[in-house]
Amino acid sequence: MKPINQNCPRSGKPVKDDSLTEYRGFIVGFCNPGCRDDFASDPQRCVKDRAFFDAIIESGH
């Protein structure tokens, strides 16, 4: 599946295929599995990441 974002919300680097997860029913991506796992383990704690993805979702991506 294709993520709604092209760049990692943390580093700005391109999203990698092995670093995807689901958020609010959408596929979102990160630059590495560590960022992905950190977000996936507790999205509520990752305020900046959520704001980044929410903005894309709200804009209709």
CHARMM internal coordinates of N, CA and C (Angstrom, degrees):
IC EDIT
DIST 1 N 1 CA 1.4438
DIST 1 CA 1 C 1.5230
ANGL 1 N 1 CA 1 C 110.63
DIST 1 C 2 N 1.3036
ANGL 1 CA 1 C 2 N 114.99
DIHE 1 N 1 CA 1 C 2 N 155.38
DIST 2 N 2 CA 1.4608
ANGL 1 C 2 N 2 CA 121.00
DIHE 1 CA 1 C 2 N 2 CA -178.43
DIST 2 CA 2 C 1.5302
ANGL 2 N 2 CA 2 C 109.48
DIHE 1 C 2 N 2 CA 2 C -98.33
DIST 2 C 3 N 1.3372
ANGL 2 CA 2 C 3 N 116.80
DIHE 2 N 2 CA 2 C 3 N 130.48
DIST 3 N 3 CA 1.4637
ANGL 2 C 3 N 3 CA 119.41
DIHE 2 CA 2 C 3 N 3 CA 179.44
DIST 3 CA 3 C 1.5330
ANGL 3 N 3 CA 3 C 111.23
DIHE 2 C 3 N 3 CA 3 C -73.76
DIST 3 C 4 N 1.3267
ANGL 3 CA 3 C 4 N 115.70
DIHE 3 N 3 CA 3 C 4 N 159.80
DIST 4 N 4 CA 1.4675
ANGL 3 C 4 N 4 CA 120.48
DIHE 3 CA 3 C 4 N 4 CA 179.63
DIST 4 CA 4 C 1.5241
ANGL 4 N 4 CA 4 C 111.79
DIHE 3 C 4 N 4 CA 4 C -75.95
DIST 4 C 5 N 1.3363
ANGL 4 CA 4 C 5 N 117.64
DIHE 4 N 4 CA 4 C 5 N -16.26
DIST 5 N 5 CA 1.4703
ANGL 4 C 5 N 5 CA 121.42
DIHE 4 CA 4 C 5 N 5 CA -179.73
DIST 5 CA 5 C 1.5204
ANGL 5 N 5 CA 5 C 110.26
DIHE 4 C 5 N 5 CA 5 C -117.61
DIST 5 C 6 N 1.3254
ANGL 5 CA 5 C 6 N 115.92
DIHE 5 N 5 CA 5 C 6 N 150.28
DIST 6 N 6 CA 1.4638
ANGL 5 C 6 N 6 CA 121.54
DIHE 5 CA 5 C 6 N 6 CA 179.16
DIST 6 CA 6 C 1.5225
ANGL 6 N 6 CA 6 C 112.14
DIHE 5 C 6 N 6 CA 6 C -97.70
DIST 6 C 7 N 1.3412
ANGL 6 CA 6 C 7 N 116.07
DIHE 6 N 6 CA 6 C 7 N -23.78
DIST 7 N 7 CA 1.4627
ANGL 6 C 7 N 7 CA 120.57
DIHE 6 CA 6 C 7 N 7 CA -177.21
DIST 7 CA 7 C 1.5214
ANGL 7 N 7 CA 7 C 110.80
DIHE 6 C 7 N 7 CA 7 C -124.62
DIST 7 C 8 N 1.3034
ANGL 7 CA 7 C 8 N 115.33
DIHE 7 N 7 CA 7 C 8 N 149.32
DIST 8 N 8 CA 1.4586
ANGL 7 C 8 N 8 CA 122.74
DIHE 7 CA 7 C 8 N 8 CA 179.67
DIST 8 CA 8 C 1.5302
ANGL 8 N 8 CA 8 C 109.78
DIHE 7 C 8 N 8 CA 8 C -64.65
DIST 8 C 9 N 1.3307
ANGL 8 CA 8 C 9 N 117.96
DIHE 8 N 8 CA 8 C 9 N 133.51
DIST 9 N 9 CA 1.4613
ANGL 8 C 9 N 9 CA 119.67
DIHE 8 CA 8 C 9 N 9 CA 179.02
DIST 9 CA 9 C 1.5286
ANGL 9 N 9 CA 9 C 113.16
DIHE 8 C 9 N 9 CA 9 C -67.98
DIST 9 C 10 N 1.3102
ANGL 9 CA 9 C 10 N 117.31
DIHE 9 N 9 CA 9 C 10 N -16.83
DIST 10 N 10 CA 1.4628
ANGL 9 C 10 N 10 CA 120.80
DIHE 9 CA 9 C 10 N 10 CA -177.55
DIST 10 CA 10 C 1.5252
ANGL 10 N 10 CA 10 C 112.55
DIHE 9 C 10 N 10 CA 10 C -93.43
DIST 10 C 11 N 1.3265
ANGL 10 CA 10 C 11 N 116.85
DIHE 10 N 10 CA 10 C 11 N -44.79
DIST 11 N 11 CA 1.4626
ANGL 10 C 11 N 11 CA 119.85
DIHE 10 CA 10 C 11 N 11 CA -173.67
DIST 11 CA 11 C 1.5254
ANGL 11 N 11 CA 11 C 113.90
DIHE 10 C 11 N 11 CA 11 C -108.14
DIST 11 C 12 N 1.3280
ANGL 11 CA 11 C 12 N 116.25
DIHE 11 N 11 CA 11 C 12 N -21.09
DIST 12 N 12 CA 1.4578
ANGL 11 C 12 N 12 CA 120.09
DIHE 11 CA 11 C 12 N 12 CA -174.46
DIST 12 CA 12 C 1.5202
ANGL 12 N 12 CA 12 C 113.23
DIHE 11 C 12 N 12 CA 12 C 82.68
DIST 12 C 13 N 1.3359
ANGL 12 CA 12 C 13 N 115.83
DIHE 12 N 12 CA 12 C 13 N -2.98
DIST 13 N 13 CA 1.4707
ANGL 12 C 13 N 13 CA 120.36
DIHE 12 CA 12 C 13 N 13 CA 178.81
DIST 13 CA 13 C 1.5250
ANGL 13 N 13 CA 13 C 109.80
DIHE 12 C 13 N 13 CA 13 C -74.59
DIST 13 C 14 N 1.3342
ANGL 13 CA 13 C 14 N 116.88
DIHE 13 N 13 CA 13 C 14 N 159.97
DIST 14 N 14 CA 1.4726
ANGL 13 C 14 N 14 CA 119.88
DIHE 13 CA 13 C 14 N 14 CA 178.35
DIST 14 CA 14 C 1.5267
ANGL 14 N 14 CA 14 C 112.03
DIHE 13 C 14 N 14 CA 14 C -59.85
DIST 14 C 15 N 1.3273
ANGL 14 CA 14 C 15 N 115.32
DIHE 14 N 14 CA 14 C 15 N 145.21
DIST 15 N 15 CA 1.4591
ANGL 14 C 15 N 15 CA 122.47
DIHE 14 CA 14 C 15 N 15 CA 176.95
DIST 15 CA 15 C 1.5252
ANGL 15 N 15 CA 15 C 109.06
DIHE 14 C 15 N 15 CA 15 C -68.29
DIST 15 C 16 N 1.3160
ANGL 15 CA 15 C 16 N 116.19
DIHE 15 N 15 CA 15 C 16 N 140.51
DIST 16 N 16 CA 1.4735
ANGL 15 C 16 N 16 CA 122.11
DIHE 15 CA 15 C 16 N 16 CA 177.30
DIST 16 CA 16 C 1.5271
ANGL 16 N 16 CA 16 C 109.59
DIHE 15 C 16 N 16 CA 16 C -104.17
DIST 16 C 17 N 1.3191
ANGL 16 CA 16 C 17 N 116.02
DIHE 16 N 16 CA 16 C 17 N 146.02
DIST 17 N 17 CA 1.4663
ANGL 16 C 17 N 17 CA 121.65
DIHE 16 CA 16 C 17 N 17 CA -178.56
DIST 17 CA 17 C 1.5272
ANGL 17 N 17 CA 17 C 113.13
DIHE 16 C 17 N 17 CA 17 C -61.33
DIST 17 C 18 N 1.3358
ANGL 17 CA 17 C 18 N 117.56
DIHE 17 N 17 CA 17 C 18 N -26.53
DIST 18 N 18 CA 1.4705
ANGL 17 C 18 N 18 CA 120.35
DIHE 17 CA 17 C 18 N 18 CA -178.97
DIST 18 CA 18 C 1.5270
ANGL 18 N 18 CA 18 C 112.68
DIHE 17 C 18 N 18 CA 18 C -89.46
DIST 18 C 19 N 1.3331
ANGL 18 CA 18 C 19 N 116.53
DIHE 18 N 18 CA 18 C 19 N 10.71
DIST 19 N 19 CA 1.4641
ANGL 18 C 19 N 19 CA 120.79
DIHE 18 CA 18 C 19 N 19 CA -174.34
DIST 19 CA 19 C 1.5224
ANGL 19 N 19 CA 19 C 112.28
DIHE 18 C 19 N 19 CA 19 C -128.69
DIST 19 C 20 N 1.3294
ANGL 19 CA 19 C 20 N 116.33
DIHE 19 N 19 CA 19 C 20 N 38.86
DIST 20 N 20 CA 1.4570
ANGL 19 C 20 N 20 CA 122.33
DIHE 19 CA 19 C 20 N 20 CA -178.95
DIST 20 CA 20 C 1.5213
ANGL 20 N 20 CA 20 C 110.89
DIHE 19 C 20 N 20 CA 20 C -102.20
DIST 20 C 21 N 1.3183
ANGL 20 CA 20 C 21 N 116.13
DIHE 20 N 20 CA 20 C 21 N 150.07
DIST 21 N 21 CA 1.4584
ANGL 20 C 21 N 21 CA 122.21
DIHE 20 CA 20 C 21 N 21 CA 174.55
DIST 21 CA 21 C 1.5207
ANGL 21 N 21 CA 21 C 108.23
DIHE 20 C 21 N 21 CA 21 C -150.55
DIST 21 C 22 N 1.3194
ANGL 21 CA 21 C 22 N 116.77
DIHE 21 N 21 CA 21 C 22 N 178.42
DIST 22 N 22 CA 1.4588
ANGL 21 C 22 N 22 CA 120.92
DIHE 21 CA 21 C 22 N 22 CA -178.88
DIST 22 CA 22 C 1.5217
ANGL 22 N 22 CA 22 C 110.37
DIHE 21 C 22 N 22 CA 22 C -108.56
DIST 22 C 23 N 1.3221
ANGL 22 CA 22 C 23 N 115.12
DIHE 22 N 22 CA 22 C 23 N 140.88
DIST 23 N 23 CA 1.4584
ANGL 22 C 23 N 23 CA 122.03
DIHE 22 CA 22 C 23 N 23 CA 176.57
DIST 23 CA 23 C 1.5243
ANGL 23 N 23 CA 23 C 107.80
DIHE 22 C 23 N 23 CA 23 C -144.99
DIST 23 C 24 N 1.3236
ANGL 23 CA 23 C 24 N 116.97
DIHE 23 N 23 CA 23 C 24 N 123.13
DIST 24 N 24 CA 1.4706
ANGL 23 C 24 N 24 CA 123.09
DIHE 23 CA 23 C 24 N 24 CA 179.46
DIST 24 CA 24 C 1.5313
ANGL 24 N 24 CA 24 C 112.49
DIHE 23 C 24 N 24 CA 24 C 54.00
DIST 24 C 25 N 1.3232
ANGL 24 CA 24 C 25 N 116.32
DIHE 24 N 24 CA 24 C 25 N 31.73
DIST 25 N 25 CA 1.4509
ANGL 24 C 25 N 25 CA 120.83
DIHE 24 CA 24 C 25 N 25 CA 178.79
DIST 25 CA 25 C 1.5157
ANGL 25 N 25 CA 25 C 114.58
DIHE 24 C 25 N 25 CA 25 C 84.28
DIST 25 C 26 N 1.3283
ANGL 25 CA 25 C 26 N 117.04
DIHE 25 N 25 CA 25 C 26 N 5.12
DIST 26 N 26 CA 1.4647
ANGL 25 C 26 N 26 CA 122.40
DIHE 25 CA 25 C 26 N 26 CA 178.94
DIST 26 CA 26 C 1.5215
ANGL 26 N 26 CA 26 C 109.84
DIHE 25 C 26 N 26 CA 26 C -114.50
DIST 26 C 27 N 1.3231
ANGL 26 CA 26 C 27 N 116.22
DIHE 26 N 26 CA 26 C 27 N 152.04
DIST 27 N 27 CA 1.4642
ANGL 26 C 27 N 27 CA 121.11
DIHE 26 CA 26 C 27 N 27 CA 173.88
DIST 27 CA 27 C 1.5174
ANGL 27 N 27 CA 27 C 107.51
DIHE 26 C 27 N 27 CA 27 C -85.53
DIST 27 C 28 N 1.3318
ANGL 27 CA 27 C 28 N 115.51
DIHE 27 N 27 CA 27 C 28 N 126.34
DIST 28 N 28 CA 1.4618
ANGL 27 C 28 N 28 CA 121.91
DIHE 27 CA 27 C 28 N 28 CA 178.28
DIST 28 CA 28 C 1.5254
ANGL 28 N 28 CA 28 C 108.34
DIHE 27 C 28 N 28 CA 28 C -123.39
DIST 28 C 29 N 1.3311
ANGL 28 CA 28 C 29 N 116.02
DIHE 28 N 28 CA 28 C 29 N 155.03
DIST 29 N 29 CA 1.4501
ANGL 28 C 29 N 29 CA 119.38
DIHE 28 CA 28 C 29 N 29 CA -174.98
DIST 29 CA 29 C 1.5136
ANGL 29 N 29 CA 29 C 114.04
DIHE 28 C 29 N 29 CA 29 C -129.59
DIST 29 C 30 N 1.3265
ANGL 29 CA 29 C 30 N 113.44
DIHE 29 N 29 CA 29 C 30 N 157.56
DIST 30 N 30 CA 1.4565
ANGL 29 C 30 N 30 CA 123.39
DIHE 29 CA 29 C 30 N 30 CA 177.60
DIST 30 CA 30 C 1.5261
ANGL 30 N 30 CA 30 C 108.73
DIHE 29 C 30 N 30 CA 30 C -130.48
DIST 30 C 31 N 1.3248
ANGL 30 CA 30 C 31 N 116.21
DIHE 30 N 30 CA 30 C 31 N 172.94
DIST 31 N 31 CA 1.4677
ANGL 30 C 31 N 31 CA 120.72
DIHE 30 CA 30 C 31 N 31 CA -176.93
DIST 31 CA 31 C 1.5190
ANGL 31 N 31 CA 31 C 112.85
DIHE 30 C 31 N 31 CA 31 C -83.00
DIST 31 C 32 N 1.3380
ANGL 31 CA 31 C 32 N 117.58
DIHE 31 N 31 CA 31 C 32 N -15.37
DIST 32 N 32 CA 1.4638
ANGL 31 C 32 N 32 CA 120.13
DIHE 31 CA 31 C 32 N 32 CA 179.19
DIST 32 CA 32 C 1.5264
ANGL 32 N 32 CA 32 C 109.59
DIHE 31 C 32 N 32 CA 32 C -157.84
DIST 32 C 33 N 1.3361
ANGL 32 CA 32 C 33 N 116.97
DIHE 32 N 32 CA 32 C 33 N 161.23
DIST 33 N 33 CA 1.4626
ANGL 32 C 33 N 33 CA 120.16
DIHE 32 CA 32 C 33 N 33 CA -178.76
DIST 33 CA 33 C 1.5278
ANGL 33 N 33 CA 33 C 113.69
DIHE 32 C 33 N 33 CA 33 C -62.38
DIST 33 C 34 N 1.3200
ANGL 33 CA 33 C 34 N 118.86
DIHE 33 N 33 CA 33 C 34 N -27.44
DIST 34 N 34 CA 1.4590
ANGL 33 C 34 N 34 CA 121.04
DIHE 33 CA 33 C 34 N 34 CA 179.18
DIST 34 CA 34 C 1.5154
ANGL 34 N 34 CA 34 C 111.55
DIHE 33 C 34 N 34 CA 34 C -64.29
DIST 34 C 35 N 1.3313
ANGL 34 CA 34 C 35 N 116.72
DIHE 34 N 34 CA 34 C 35 N -45.84
DIST 35 N 35 CA 1.4721
ANGL 34 C 35 N 35 CA 120.86
DIHE 34 CA 34 C 35 N 35 CA 177.19
DIST 35 CA 35 C 1.5280
ANGL 35 N 35 CA 35 C 109.34
DIHE 34 C 35 N 35 CA 35 C -62.51
DIST 35 C 36 N 1.3143
ANGL 35 CA 35 C 36 N 116.06
DIHE 35 N 35 CA 35 C 36 N -44.88
DIST 36 N 36 CA 1.4615
ANGL 35 C 36 N 36 CA 120.52
DIHE 35 CA 35 C 36 N 36 CA -179.88
DIST 36 CA 36 C 1.5211
ANGL 36 N 36 CA 36 C 111.32
DIHE 35 C 36 N 36 CA 36 C -59.18
DIST 36 C 37 N 1.3255
ANGL 36 CA 36 C 37 N 116.18
DIHE 36 N 36 CA 36 C 37 N -48.78
DIST 37 N 37 CA 1.4592
ANGL 36 C 37 N 37 CA 120.35
DIHE 36 CA 36 C 37 N 37 CA -177.39
DIST 37 CA 37 C 1.5237
ANGL 37 N 37 CA 37 C 111.80
DIHE 36 C 37 N 37 CA 37 C -64.48
DIST 37 C 38 N 1.3255
ANGL 37 CA 37 C 38 N 116.97
DIHE 37 N 37 CA 37 C 38 N -37.80
DIST 38 N 38 CA 1.4581
ANGL 37 C 38 N 38 CA 120.89
DIHE 37 CA 37 C 38 N 38 CA 178.38
DIST 38 CA 38 C 1.5234
ANGL 38 N 38 CA 38 C 109.61
DIHE 37 C 38 N 38 CA 38 C -62.08
DIST 38 C 39 N 1.3188
ANGL 38 CA 38 C 39 N 117.24
DIHE 38 N 38 CA 38 C 39 N -47.33
DIST 39 N 39 CA 1.4577
ANGL 38 C 39 N 39 CA 121.56
DIHE 38 CA 38 C 39 N 39 CA 179.48
DIST 39 CA 39 C 1.5250
ANGL 39 N 39 CA 39 C 110.89
DIHE 38 C 39 N 39 CA 39 C -65.40
DIST 39 C 40 N 1.3241
ANGL 39 CA 39 C 40 N 117.06
DIHE 39 N 39 CA 39 C 40 N -48.06
DIST 40 N 40 CA 1.4624
ANGL 39 C 40 N 40 CA 121.40
DIHE 39 CA 39 C 40 N 40 CA -175.96
DIST 40 CA 40 C 1.5264
ANGL 40 N 40 CA 40 C 112.28
DIHE 39 C 40 N 40 CA 40 C -63.22
DIST 40 C 41 N 1.3293
ANGL 40 CA 40 C 41 N 117.39
DIHE 40 N 40 CA 40 C 41 N -29.48
DIST 41 N 41 CA 1.4613
ANGL 40 C 41 N 41 CA 120.15
DIHE 40 CA 40 C 41 N 41 CA -178.04
DIST 41 CA 41 C 1.5266
ANGL 41 N 41 CA 41 C 112.20
DIHE 40 C 41 N 41 CA 41 C -70.82
DIST 41 C 42 N 1.3440
ANGL 41 CA 41 C 42 N 117.69
DIHE 41 N 41 CA 41 C 42 N -28.04
DIST 42 N 42 CA 1.4666
ANGL 41 C 42 N 42 CA 120.75
DIHE 41 CA 41 C 42 N 42 CA -179.14
DIST 42 CA 42 C 1.5295
ANGL 42 N 42 CA 42 C 110.65
DIHE 41 C 42 N 42 CA 42 C -163.36
DIST 42 C 43 N 1.3446
ANGL 42 CA 42 C 43 N 117.64
DIHE 42 N 42 CA 42 C 43 N 75.52
DIST 43 N 43 CA 1.4710
ANGL 42 C 43 N 43 CA 120.14
DIHE 42 CA 42 C 43 N 43 CA -178.73
DIST 43 CA 43 C 1.5278
ANGL 43 N 43 CA 43 C 113.65
DIHE 42 C 43 N 43 CA 43 C -56.64
DIST 43 C 44 N 1.3218
ANGL 43 CA 43 C 44 N 118.06
DIHE 43 N 43 CA 43 C 44 N -31.68
DIST 44 N 44 CA 1.4652
ANGL 43 C 44 N 44 CA 120.61
DIHE 43 CA 43 C 44 N 44 CA -178.23
DIST 44 CA 44 C 1.5280
ANGL 44 N 44 CA 44 C 111.73
DIHE 43 C 44 N 44 CA 44 C -62.91
DIST 44 C 45 N 1.3051
ANGL 44 CA 44 C 45 N 117.07
DIHE 44 N 44 CA 44 C 45 N -29.38
DIST 45 N 45 CA 1.4663
ANGL 44 C 45 N 45 CA 122.39
DIHE 44 CA 44 C 45 N 45 CA 179.48
DIST 45 CA 45 C 1.5338
ANGL 45 N 45 CA 45 C 111.50
DIHE 44 C 45 N 45 CA 45 C -76.45
DIST 45 C 46 N 1.3171
ANGL 45 CA 45 C 46 N 116.96
DIHE 45 N 45 CA 45 C 46 N -24.34
DIST 46 N 46 CA 1.4731
ANGL 45 C 46 N 46 CA 122.48
DIHE 45 CA 45 C 46 N 46 CA -173.66
DIST 46 CA 46 C 1.5282
ANGL 46 N 46 CA 46 C 110.48
DIHE 45 C 46 N 46 CA 46 C -94.36
DIST 46 C 47 N 1.3204
ANGL 46 CA 46 C 47 N 115.74
DIHE 46 N 46 CA 46 C 47 N 70.75
DIST 47 N 47 CA 1.4658
ANGL 46 C 47 N 47 CA 122.31
DIHE 46 CA 46 C 47 N 47 CA -172.93
DIST 47 CA 47 C 1.5276
ANGL 47 N 47 CA 47 C 112.48
DIHE 46 C 47 N 47 CA 47 C -59.10
DIST 47 C 48 N 1.3149
ANGL 47 CA 47 C 48 N 118.08
DIHE 47 N 47 CA 47 C 48 N -46.05
DIST 48 N 48 CA 1.4707
ANGL 47 C 48 N 48 CA 120.83
DIHE 47 CA 47 C 48 N 48 CA -177.56
DIST 48 CA 48 C 1.5293
ANGL 48 N 48 CA 48 C 111.52
DIHE 47 C 48 N 48 CA 48 C -66.07
DIST 48 C 49 N 1.3234
ANGL 48 CA 48 C 49 N 116.45
DIHE 48 N 48 CA 48 C 49 N -40.17
DIST 49 N 49 CA 1.4659
ANGL 48 C 49 N 49 CA 119.88
DIHE 48 CA 48 C 49 N 49 CA 177.87
DIST 49 CA 49 C 1.5240
ANGL 49 N 49 CA 49 C 110.25
DIHE 48 C 49 N 49 CA 49 C -62.90
DIST 49 C 50 N 1.3320
ANGL 49 CA 49 C 50 N 116.88
DIHE 49 N 49 CA 49 C 50 N -45.80
DIST 50 N 50 CA 1.4620
ANGL 49 C 50 N 50 CA 120.71
DIHE 49 CA 49 C 50 N 50 CA 179.23
DIST 50 CA 50 C 1.5232
ANGL 50 N 50 CA 50 C 111.10
DIHE 49 C 50 N 50 CA 50 C -61.04
DIST 50 C 51 N 1.3208
ANGL 50 CA 50 C 51 N 117.89
DIHE 50 N 50 CA 50 C 51 N -42.52
DIST 51 N 51 CA 1.4640
ANGL 50 C 51 N 51 CA 121.25
DIHE 50 CA 50 C 51 N 51 CA 179.21
DIST 51 CA 51 C 1.5278
ANGL 51 N 51 CA 51 C 110.57
DIHE 50 C 51 N 51 CA 51 C -61.31
DIST 51 C 52 N 1.3253
ANGL 51 CA 51 C 52 N 116.45
DIHE 51 N 51 CA 51 C 52 N -40.87
DIST 52 N 52 CA 1.4738
ANGL 51 C 52 N 52 CA 122.14
DIHE 51 CA 51 C 52 N 52 CA 178.48
DIST 52 CA 52 C 1.5290
ANGL 52 N 52 CA 52 C 110.04
DIHE 51 C 52 N 52 CA 52 C -60.87
DIST 52 C 53 N 1.3434
ANGL 52 CA 52 C 53 N 116.24
DIHE 52 N 52 CA 52 C 53 N -51.31
DIST 53 N 53 CA 1.4648
ANGL 52 C 53 N 53 CA 120.36
DIHE 52 CA 52 C 53 N 53 CA -178.50
DIST 53 CA 53 C 1.5283
ANGL 53 N 53 CA 53 C 111.35
DIHE 52 C 53 N 53 CA 53 C -68.40
DIST 53 C 54 N 1.3388
ANGL 53 CA 53 C 54 N 117.35
DIHE 53 N 53 CA 53 C 54 N -39.60
DIST 54 N 54 CA 1.4665
ANGL 53 C 54 N 54 CA 120.27
DIHE 53 CA 53 C 54 N 54 CA -179.94
DIST 54 CA 54 C 1.5261
ANGL 54 N 54 CA 54 C 110.40
DIHE 53 C 54 N 54 CA 54 C -61.30
DIST 54 C 55 N 1.3303
ANGL 54 CA 54 C 55 N 117.92
DIHE 54 N 54 CA 54 C 55 N -39.29
DIST 55 N 55 CA 1.4682
ANGL 54 C 55 N 55 CA 121.11
DIHE 54 CA 54 C 55 N 55 CA 179.03
DIST 55 CA 55 C 1.5330
ANGL 55 N 55 CA 55 C 110.99
DIHE 54 C 55 N 55 CA 55 C -62.46
DIST 55 C 56 N 1.3159
ANGL 55 CA 55 C 56 N 116.15
DIHE 55 N 55 CA 55 C 56 N -40.97
DIST 56 N 56 CA 1.4732
ANGL 55 C 56 N 56 CA 119.99
DIHE 55 CA 55 C 56 N 56 CA 178.61
DIST 56 CA 56 C 1.5307
ANGL 56 N 56 CA 56 C 109.96
DIHE 55 C 56 N 56 CA 56 C -66.49
DIST 56 C 57 N 1.3169
ANGL 56 CA 56 C 57 N 116.13
DIHE 56 N 56 CA 56 C 57 N -44.91
DIST 57 N 57 CA 1.4683
ANGL 56 C 57 N 57 CA 120.74
DIHE 56 CA 56 C 57 N 57 CA 179.82
DIST 57 CA 57 C 1.5287
ANGL 57 N 57 CA 57 C 110.69
DIHE 56 C 57 N 57 CA 57 C -61.74
DIST 57 C 58 N 1.3174
ANGL 57 CA 57 C 58 N 116.45
DIHE 57 N 57 CA 57 C 58 N -46.38
DIST 58 N 58 CA 1.4740
ANGL 57 C 58 N 58 CA 121.71
DIHE 57 CA 57 C 58 N 58 CA -178.94
DIST 58 CA 58 C 1.5317
ANGL 58 N 58 CA 58 C 111.84
DIHE 57 C 58 N 58 CA 58 C -62.65
DIST 58 C 59 N 1.3431
ANGL 58 CA 58 C 59 N 116.70
DIHE 58 N 58 CA 58 C 59 N -32.71
DIST 59 N 59 CA 1.4683
ANGL 58 C 59 N 59 CA 120.56
DIHE 58 CA 58 C 59 N 59 CA -178.96
DIST 59 CA 59 C 1.5304
ANGL 59 N 59 CA 59 C 112.30
DIHE 58 C 59 N 59 CA 59 C -78.50
DIST 59 C 60 N 1.3255
ANGL 59 CA 59 C 60 N 115.79
DIHE 59 N 59 CA 59 C 60 N -4.98
DIST 60 N 60 CA 1.4690
ANGL 59 C 60 N 60 CA 119.54
DIHE 59 CA 59 C 60 N 60 CA -178.77
DIST 60 CA 60 C 1.5186
ANGL 60 N 60 CA 60 C 112.57
DIHE 59 C 60 N 60 CA 60 C 86.18
DIST 60 C 61 N 1.3358
ANGL 60 CA 60 C 61 N 115.81
DIHE 60 N 60 CA 60 C 61 N 8.66
DIST 61 N 61 CA 1.4656
ANGL 60 C 61 N 61 CA 125.45
DIHE 60 CA 60 C 61 N 61 CA -177.69
DIST 61 CA 61 C 1.4917
ANGL 61 N 61 CA 61 C 109.57
DIHE 60 C 61 N 61 CA 61 C 33.25
END
COOR INIT
IC SEED 1 N 1 CA 1 C
IC BUILD
